[in-house]
Amino acid sequence: MFAALSTLEPPIVDLGIAALLERDKTWYEQRLPIVEDRIRDRLGRLSARLGDADCLDGAFSAGDLLMVTVLRRLNGSDILHDYPNSPPM
């Protein structure tokens, strides 16, 4: 649960903020890949941790629910397509 909220969610929220509030800034195009790379780094770690398992820590738990809730913020982006073992949405 802590990983979802304190590790993965902040850069995902940052991406949303950039898309909503910073799209018209001159530096938006340079900033976007940096934010996406931070998300990809964390998703890579999550993907490695999950491996072939269906759940993050053995049995299905509140941590899985929270992680899916955080990852749903990426709906509409193609970022999750690079991580086929991410939790289903």
Secondary structure, DSSP 8 states (H G I E B T S, - for coil): -HIIIIIIHHHHHHHHHHHHHSTTSTTHHHHHHHHHHHHHHHHHHHHHHHTT-SSTTSS--HHHHHHHHHHGGGTTSSGGGG-TTS---
